[in-house]
Structures are given as C-alpha cells and as structure tokens.
Amino acid sequence: MNTKLLMSVSAIILGTLGLLLTFLPQEILAYIDSDAATLLPVILQLLGAAYLGFAMLNWMAKGNLIGGVYSRPVAIGNLAHFLISGLALLKAASNTEGSPALWVTGAIFITLALLFGYVTFTHPGKGVAKV
C-alpha cells in the first residue's frame, strides 16, 4: 500500500478540518444551528488545534516506512482517531436527522480507519517482489 499517499490525504483532510475549526468556530456552530454557548467555540478551536497538530504529524511522517512495527505509534494513533471519530459521526447521523455532511464525513473517516487498520496490521513490504 502507498502509505505516503495515505498519510498525505489524511494530513490534508485533518489540516482542512483543523483550520476550519480553529478560525471559523462560530460560523460552523451557525451552520449546524447550534446555540453558540460561550465555551463551545473555544472547544471547537481546541479540537481544531489538535487536528492541525495531527495533520502536521502525518505530513512530516509521510516519508517514513509505516506498517507492521515501523512507525507503529503513528499508525495506531491514526487508526484509533479515525475509527472512534467515524463511528461517533455515523452514530450521530443515524440517531438524528443527520445532515449529509455528517454521513459523508463519517464515511470518509471510516474509510481512513480501514486503511490505517490495514497498514497497522500488515508488513509494509508484503507483496513486494525483491529484485
């Protein structure tokens, strides 16, 4: 599997979400019709900061060998994040009149979780012919 592409795509997705959450928390709350409590925008900004940090980690690690025991903490962190977030998003979308944005974001996160699960539990050189 091309882990450089996987790490780049996940970094771009997390970076985009991180920037949006960091700099547009009130607008996001208005879009989802939430009552903008005084603490909720700050929580969204903190989440945005975490996403930006995770995006930077993935971007910087994209050149590393990932899979099996190589860069295992990076792969496990991504797997846990995308799996838990994806399940939470899909649960929220199914329990309410979930907007298409929840369904799409949940599906993207679950897809990334499956890809990181594959990368985590397979050897990075498996299936590659040695010359």
Backbone as a printed PyTorch tensor [residue, N CA C, xyz], in Angstrom:
tensor([[[  0.8530,  -1.1830,   0.0000],
         [  0.0000,   0.0000,   0.0000],
         [  0.8910,   1.2350,   0.0000]],

        [[  0.4560,   2.2600,  -0.6970],
         [  1.2000,   3.5070,  -0.7750],
         [  0.8920,   4.3490,   0.4660]],

        [[  1.7170,   4.1800,   1.5000],
         [  1.4510,   4.8870,   2.7550],
         [  1.7390,   6.3760,   2.6320]],

        [[  2.6080,   6.7570,   1.7070],
         [  2.8750,   8.1840,   1.5210],
         [  1.6030,   8.8990,   1.0660]],

        [[  0.8600,   8.2880,   0.1660],
         [ -0.4070,   8.8610,  -0.2900],
         [ -1.4290,   8.8840,   0.8420]],

        [[ -1.5300,   7.7990,   1.5990],
         [ -2.4620,   7.7280,   2.7250],
         [ -2.1470,   8.7960,   3.7720]],

        [[ -0.8890,   8.9420,   4.1110],
         [ -0.5060,   9.9500,   5.1040],
         [ -0.7600,  11.3590,   4.5810]],

        [[ -0.5060,  11.5890,   3.3010],
         [ -0.7430,  12.9150,   2.7110],
         [ -2.2190,  13.2520,   2.6950]],

        [[ -3.0590,  12.2980,   2.2820],
         [ -4.5080,  12.5360,   2.2320],
         [ -5.0540,  12.7930,   3.6270]],

        [[ -4.6370,  11.9790,   4.6000],
         [ -5.1330,  12.1870,   5.9610],
         [ -4.6410,  13.5220,   6.5170]],

        [[ -3.4150,  13.9120,   6.1950],
         [ -2.8930,  15.2020,   6.6590],
         [ -3.6890,  16.3560,   6.0530]],

        [[ -4.0230,  16.2520,   4.7850],
         [ -4.7920,  17.3210,   4.1260],
         [ -6.1950,  17.4190,   4.7110]],

        [[ -6.8440,  16.2760,   4.9260],
         [ -8.1980,  16.2780,   5.5000],
         [ -8.1710,  16.8560,   6.9160]],

        [[ -7.2490,  16.3690,   7.7490],
         [ -7.1730,  16.8580,   9.1270],
         [ -6.7630,  18.3250,   9.1750]],

        [[ -5.8530,  18.7280,   8.3020],
         [ -5.4340,  20.1180,   8.2600],
         [ -6.5750,  21.0450,   7.8670]],

        [[ -7.3570,  20.6270,   6.8850],
         [ -8.5060,  21.4310,   6.4620],
         [ -9.5230,  21.5570,   7.5910]],

        [[ -9.8520,  20.4240,   8.2230],
         [-10.7840,  20.4690,   9.3510],
         [-10.2190,  21.3090,  10.4970]],

        [[ -8.9230,  21.1610,  10.7450],
         [ -8.2900,  21.9250,  11.8200],
         [ -8.3410,  23.4230,  11.5780]],

        [[ -8.0570,  23.8400,  10.3480],
         [ -8.1250,  25.2670,  10.0230],
         [ -9.5480,  25.7990,  10.1430]],

        [[-10.5110,  25.0310,   9.6290],
         [-11.9100,  25.4700,   9.7100],
         [-12.3640,  25.5930,  11.1630]],

        [[-12.0490,  24.5830,  11.9680],
         [-12.4750,  24.6080,  13.3700],
         [-11.7480,  25.6830,  14.1740]],

        [[-10.5040,  25.9380,  13.8290],
         [ -9.7360,  26.9370,  14.5680],
         [-10.1910,  28.3590,  14.2650]],

        [[-10.4270,  28.6400,  12.9950],
         [-10.6840,  30.0250,  12.5990],
         [-12.1490,  30.3470,  12.3210]],

        [[-13.0250,  29.3430,  12.2330],
         [-14.4370,  29.5970,  11.9530],
         [-15.3760,  28.8530,  12.9070]],

        [[-15.1050,  28.8430,  14.2160],
         [-15.9710,  28.0610,  15.1090],
         [-17.4010,  28.5960,  15.1770]],

        [[-17.5760,  29.9150,  15.2090],
         [-18.9320,  30.4800,  15.2890],
         [-19.7250,  30.1940,  14.0190]],

        [[-19.0570,  30.2730,  12.8750],
         [-19.7270,  30.0140,  11.6090],
         [-20.1510,  28.5550,  11.5000]],

        [[-19.3110,  27.6620,  12.0060],
         [-19.6560,  26.2380,  11.9940],
         [-20.8400,  25.9790,  12.9170]],

        [[-20.8350,  26.6010,  14.0800],
         [-21.9650,  26.4550,  15.0020],
         [-23.2470,  27.0030,  14.3830]],

        [[-23.1570,  28.1170,  13.6670],
         [-24.3410,  28.6760,  12.9990],
         [-24.8250,  27.7350,  11.9000]],

        [[-23.8990,  27.0940,  11.1890],
         [-24.2730,  26.1690,  10.1140],
         [-25.0320,  24.9650,  10.6520]],

        [[-24.6240,  24.4690,  11.8170],
         [-25.3090,  23.2990,  12.3790],
         [-26.4560,  23.7050,  13.3030]],

        [[-26.8290,  24.9860,  13.2900],
         [-27.9390,  25.5000,  14.0860],
         [-27.7820,  25.2070,  15.5700]],

        [[-26.5860,  25.4080,  16.0790],
         [-26.3330,  25.1870,  17.4870],
         [-26.3520,  26.5140,  18.2230]],

        [[-26.8400,  26.4730,  19.4420],
         [-26.8010,  27.6560,  20.2850],
         [-25.3430,  27.8660,  20.6960]],

        [[-24.7810,  28.9630,  20.2540],
         [-23.3520,  29.2120,  20.4880],
         [-23.1110,  29.6060,  21.9420]],

        [[-22.9970,  28.5940,  22.7900],
         [-22.6620,  28.8470,  24.1900],
         [-21.2530,  29.4240,  24.2430]],

        [[-20.9390,  30.0860,  25.3110],
         [-19.6600,  30.7790,  25.3950],
         [-18.4650,  29.8300,  25.3470]],

        [[-18.6050,  28.6120,  25.8350],
         [-17.4840,  27.6850,  25.8780],
         [-17.3660,  26.8440,  24.6140]],

        [[-18.4530,  26.6450,  23.8800],
         [-18.4310,  25.7630,  22.7120],
         [-17.4770,  26.2390,  21.6050]],

        [[-17.4200,  27.5240,  21.2780],
         [-16.4300,  27.9380,  20.2650],
         [-14.9900,  27.6600,  20.6860]],

        [[-14.7010,  27.7900,  21.9710],
         [-13.3550,  27.5120,  22.4630],
         [-13.0520,  26.0230,  22.3290]],

        [[-14.0340,  25.1790,  22.6150],
         [-13.8350,  23.7350,  22.4770],
         [-13.5750,  23.3880,  21.0160]],

        [[-14.2980,  24.0070,  20.0960],
         [-14.0590,  23.7600,  18.6770],
         [-12.6680,  24.2360,  18.2590]],

        [[-12.2250,  25.3450,  18.8050],
         [-10.8780,  25.8210,  18.4880],
         [ -9.8130,  24.8620,  19.0310]],

        [[-10.0380,  24.3060,  20.2070],
         [ -9.1010,  23.3260,  20.7590],
         [ -9.0780,  22.0570,  19.8980]],

        [[-10.2420,  21.6230,  19.4370],
         [-10.3090,  20.4830,  18.5380],
         [ -9.5780,  20.7950,  17.2360]],

        [[ -9.7530,  22.0140,  16.7450],
         [ -9.0460,  22.4230,  15.5390],
         [ -7.5450,  22.3940,  15.7300]],

        [[ -7.0750,  22.8260,  16.8870],
         [ -5.6420,  22.7950,  17.1750],
         [ -5.1250,  21.3570,  17.2060]],

        [[ -5.9000,  20.4590,  17.7880],
         [ -5.4980,  19.0510,  17.8170],
         [ -5.4410,  18.4720,  16.4030]],

        [[ -6.4140,  18.8090,  15.5710],
         [ -6.4110,  18.3370,  14.1870],
         [ -5.2280,  18.8980,  13.4100]],

        [[ -4.9120,  20.1580,  13.6290],
         [ -3.7420,  20.7300,  12.9550],
         [ -2.4580,  20.0310,  13.3940]],

        [[ -2.3520,  19.7450,  14.6830],
         [ -1.1800,  19.0230,  15.1760],
         [ -1.0840,  17.6300,  14.5870]],

        [[ -2.2070,  16.9340,  14.5210],
         [ -2.2370,  15.6000,  13.9360],
         [ -1.9080,  15.6610,  12.4410]],

        [[ -2.4070,  16.6870,  11.7600],
         [ -2.1120,  16.8580,  10.3340],
         [ -0.6160,  17.0740,  10.1230]],

        [[ -0.0040,  17.8920,  10.9790],
         [  1.4380,  18.1270,  10.8600],
         [  2.2330,  16.8510,  11.1170]],

        [[  1.7990,  16.0540,  12.1070],
         [  2.4610,  14.7850,  12.3830],
         [  2.3970,  13.8840,  11.1560]],

        [[  1.2190,  13.7490,  10.5570],
         [  1.0570,  12.8870,   9.3940],
         [  1.8610,  13.3980,   8.2080]],

        [[  1.8750,  14.7150,   8.0200],
         [  2.6100,  15.2840,   6.8960],
         [  4.1130,  15.0390,   7.0550]],

        [[  4.6140,  15.2110,   8.2580],
         [  6.0470,  15.0160,   8.4940],
         [  6.4360,  13.5370,   8.4490]],

        [[  5.5060,  12.6310,   8.7770],
         [  5.8100,  11.1990,   8.8050],
         [  5.5140,  10.5100,   7.4780]],

        [[  5.0320,  11.2460,   6.4910],
         [  4.6180,  10.5990,   5.2450],
         [  5.7720,   9.9340,   4.5090]],

        [[  6.9960,  10.3800,   4.7430],
         [  8.1470,   9.7810,   4.0860],
         [  8.6920,   8.5610,   4.8090]],

        [[  8.2280,   8.3050,   6.0220],
         [  8.6940,   7.1630,   6.8070],
         [  8.0450,   5.8750,   6.3410]],

        [[  8.7070,   4.7700,   6.6060],
         [  8.1260,   3.4610,   6.3730],
         [  7.0780,   3.2280,   7.4590]],

        [[  5.8520,   2.9390,   7.0540],
         [  4.7590,   2.7690,   8.0130],
         [  4.1000,   1.4240,   7.7630]],

        [[  3.8540,   0.6860,   8.8150],
         [  3.2200,  -0.6200,   8.7240],
         [  4.0000,  -1.6260,   9.5510]],

        [[  3.2870,  -2.6460,  10.0240],
         [  3.9480,  -3.6250,  10.8780],
         [  4.4390,  -2.9530,  12.1460]],

        [[  5.7310,  -3.0460,  12.4140],
         [  6.2990,  -2.4150,  13.6070],
         [  6.8950,  -1.0460,  13.2970]],

        [[  6.9220,  -0.6640,  12.0360],
         [  7.5240,   0.6050,  11.6360],
         [  6.5300,   1.7460,  11.8190]],

        [[  6.9290,   2.7620,  12.5610],
         [  6.0780,   3.9280,  12.8620],
         [  4.7310,   3.4890,  13.4310]],

        [[  4.7710,   2.4500,  14.2370],
         [  3.5330,   1.9100,  14.8080],
         [  2.7330,   2.9410,  15.6090]],

        [[  3.3730,   3.8000,  16.4270],
         [  2.5810,   4.7860,  17.1740],
         [  1.7890,   5.7270,  16.2560]],

        [[  2.3730,   6.1080,  15.1450],
         [  1.6770,   6.9890,  14.2030],
         [  0.4770,   6.2540,  13.5940]],

        [[  0.6900,   5.0140,  13.1880],
         [ -0.3910,   4.2370,  12.5750],
         [ -1.5090,   3.9470,  13.5800]],

        [[ -1.1540,   3.5640,  14.8040],
         [ -2.1620,   3.2600,  15.8280],
         [ -2.9360,   4.5120,  16.2130]],

        [[ -2.2460,   5.6390,  16.3550],
         [ -2.9220,   6.8970,  16.6720],
         [ -3.9300,   7.2860,  15.6020]],

        [[ -3.5370,   7.1550,  14.3470],
         [ -4.4590,   7.4580,  13.2510],
         [ -5.6210,   6.4720,  13.2180]],

        [[ -5.3290,   5.1880,  13.3980],
         [ -6.3830,   4.1790,  13.4060],
         [ -7.4020,   4.4700,  14.5020]],

        [[ -6.9420,   4.7170,  15.7210],
         [ -7.8550,   4.9910,  16.8350],
         [ -8.6640,   6.2530,  16.5770]],

        [[ -8.0090,   7.3080,  16.1320],
         [ -8.7130,   8.5670,  15.8820],
         [ -9.7930,   8.4170,  14.8190]],

        [[ -9.4200,   7.8650,  13.6690],
         [-10.3870,   7.7760,  12.5750],
         [-11.5020,   6.7820,  12.8690]],

        [[-11.2020,   5.6730,  13.5500],
         [-12.2370,   4.6990,  13.8760],
         [-13.2340,   5.2610,  14.8850]],

        [[-12.7430,   5.8250,  15.9730],
         [-13.6340,   6.3600,  17.0090],
         [-14.4340,   7.5380,  16.4750]],

        [[-13.7690,   8.4460,  15.7660],
         [-14.4690,   9.6030,  15.2030],
         [-15.4900,   9.1920,  14.1580]],

        [[-15.1080,   8.2640,  13.2910],
         [-16.0310,   7.8020,  12.2550],
         [-17.2730,   7.1460,  12.8400]],

        [[-17.0910,   6.2870,  13.8370],
         [-18.2420,   5.6470,  14.4780],
         [-19.1270,   6.6750,  15.1760]],

        [[-18.5170,   7.6490,  15.8440],
         [-19.3050,   8.6890,  16.5190],
         [-20.0920,   9.5250,  15.5080]],

        [[-19.4690,   9.8610,  14.3880],
         [-20.1590,  10.6480,  13.3590],
         [-21.3180,   9.8650,  12.7430]],

        [[-21.0950,   8.5890,  12.4410],
         [-22.1700,   7.7850,  11.8610],
         [-23.2980,   7.5560,  12.8630]],

        [[-22.9620,   7.3840,  14.1270],
         [-23.9940,   7.2340,  15.1670],
         [-24.8160,   8.5140,  15.2790]],

        [[-24.1390,   9.6640,  15.2860],
         [-24.8580,  10.9430,  15.3630],
         [-25.7410,  11.1450,  14.1380]],

        [[-25.2610,  10.7490,  12.9770],
         [-26.0430,  10.9150,  11.7500],
         [-27.2650,   9.9890,  11.7320]],

        [[-27.1300,   8.7880,  12.3010],
         [-28.2530,   7.8550,  12.2780],
         [-29.2620,   8.1100,  13.3890]],

        [[-28.8310,   8.6940,  14.5060],
         [-29.7410,   8.9550,  15.6220],
         [-30.5700,  10.2090,  15.4420]],

        [[-30.1520,  11.0710,  14.5710],
         [-30.8660,  12.3260,  14.3550],
         [-31.1920,  12.4540,  12.8730]],

        [[-31.7250,  13.5860,  12.5310],
         [-31.8990,  13.8730,  11.1150],
         [-30.5540,  14.3490,  10.6000]],

        [[-29.6080,  13.4310,  10.5710],
         [-28.2370,  13.7610,  10.2340],
         [-28.1160,  14.4190,   8.8760]],

        [[-27.3660,  15.4810,   8.8530],
         [-27.1380,  16.1630,   7.5940],
         [-26.2360,  15.2990,   6.7210]],

        [[-26.2700,  15.5200,   5.4210],
         [-25.3710,  14.7630,   4.5430],
         [-23.9040,  14.9560,   4.9080]],

        [[-23.5690,  16.1120,   5.4700],
         [-22.1820,  16.3610,   5.8640],
         [-21.7300,  15.3660,   6.9350]],

        [[-22.6120,  15.0100,   7.8700],
         [-22.2560,  14.0200,   8.8930],
         [-22.0270,  12.6480,   8.2700]],

        [[-22.9100,  12.2500,   7.3640],
         [-22.7730,  10.9530,   6.7090],
         [-21.4960,  10.8770,   5.8830]],

        [[-21.2270,  11.9180,   5.1100],
         [-20.0370,  11.9250,   4.2520],
         [-18.7660,  11.9370,   5.0930]],

        [[-18.7200,  12.8000,   6.1020],
         [-17.5350,  12.8730,   6.9550],
         [-17.3290,  11.5550,   7.6970]],

        [[-18.4060,  10.9660,   8.1860],
         [-18.3050,   9.6680,   8.8570],
         [-17.7860,   8.5890,   7.9220]],

        [[-18.2870,   8.5740,   6.6880],
         [-17.8300,   7.5780,   5.7130],
         [-16.3530,   7.7680,   5.3700]],

        [[-15.9180,   9.0120,   5.2260],
         [-14.5000,   9.2840,   4.9430],
         [-13.6420,   8.8140,   6.1080]],

        [[-14.0700,   9.1130,   7.3340],
         [-13.2940,   8.7190,   8.4990],
         [-13.2260,   7.1950,   8.6420]],

        [[-14.3260,   6.4990,   8.3940],
         [-14.3170,   5.0300,   8.4810],
         [-13.4120,   4.4450,   7.3990]],

        [[-13.4400,   5.0140,   6.2070],
         [-12.5650,   4.5510,   5.1330],
         [-11.1000,   4.7150,   5.5290]],

        [[-10.7620,   5.8860,   6.0830],
         [ -9.3870,   6.1000,   6.5370],
         [ -9.0360,   5.1490,   7.6790]],

        [[ -9.9940,   4.8520,   8.5580],
         [ -9.7420,   3.8990,   9.6520],
         [ -9.4260,   2.5160,   9.0910]],

        [[-10.1790,   2.0750,   8.0890],
         [ -9.9190,   0.7690,   7.4830],
         [ -8.5370,   0.7370,   6.8300]],

        [[ -8.1720,   1.8170,   6.1470],
         [ -6.8590,   1.8700,   5.5030],
         [ -5.7370,   1.8730,   6.5410]],

        [[ -5.9080,   2.6320,   7.6170],
         [ -4.8810,   2.6290,   8.6620],
         [ -4.8580,   1.2960,   9.4010]],

        [[ -5.9990,   0.6270,   9.5310],
         [ -6.0170,  -0.7130,  10.1180],
         [ -5.2280,  -1.6940,   9.2680]],

        [[ -5.4060,  -1.5980,   7.9620],
         [ -4.6440,  -2.4560,   7.0470],
         [ -3.1520,  -2.1760,   7.1730]],

        [[ -2.7920,  -0.9000,   7.1840],
         [ -1.3810,  -0.5170,   7.2890],
         [ -0.7920,  -0.9690,   8.6240]],

        [[ -1.5610,  -0.8480,   9.6940],
         [ -1.0620,  -1.1890,  11.0210],
         [ -0.7800,  -2.6790,  11.1610]],

        [[ -1.6530,  -3.5080,  10.6060],
         [ -1.5610,  -4.9420,  10.8690],
         [ -0.9780,  -5.7530,   9.7180]],

        [[ -0.3520,  -5.0950,   8.7520],
         [  0.3410,  -5.8140,   7.6870],
         [  1.7800,  -5.3280,   7.5970]],

        [[  2.6140,  -6.1570,   7.0530],
         [  4.0110,  -5.7860,   6.8670],
         [  4.1000,  -4.8410,   5.6710]],

        [[  4.8730,  -3.7580,   5.7780],
         [  4.9110,  -2.7680,   4.7000],
         [  5.5010,  -3.3010,   3.4000]],

        [[  6.3120,  -4.3240,   3.4600],
         [  6.9170,  -4.8630,   2.2460],
         [  6.2000,  -6.0850,   1.7040]],

        [[  5.1170,  -6.5000,   2.3410],
         [  4.4000,  -7.6950,   1.9500],
         [  3.8570,  -7.5420,   0.5330]],

        [[  4.1190,  -8.5220,  -0.2890],
         [  3.6140,  -8.4900,  -1.6570],
         [  4.5350,  -7.7590,  -2.6280]],

        [[  5.6450,  -7.2350,  -2.1290],
         [  6.5840,  -6.5240,  -2.9880],
         [  7.6970,  -7.4940,  -3.3760]],

        [[  7.9020,  -7.6540,  -4.6640],
         [  8.9510,  -8.5620,  -5.1400],
         [ 10.3260,  -7.9450,  -4.9130]],

        [[ 11.2350,  -8.7300,  -4.3970],
         [ 12.5950,  -8.2360,  -4.1750],
         [ 13.4060,  -8.4760,  -5.4430]],

        [[ 14.1460,  -7.4450,  -5.8100],
         [ 14.9420,  -7.5390,  -7.0320],
         [ 16.3930,  -7.7490,  -6.6840]]])
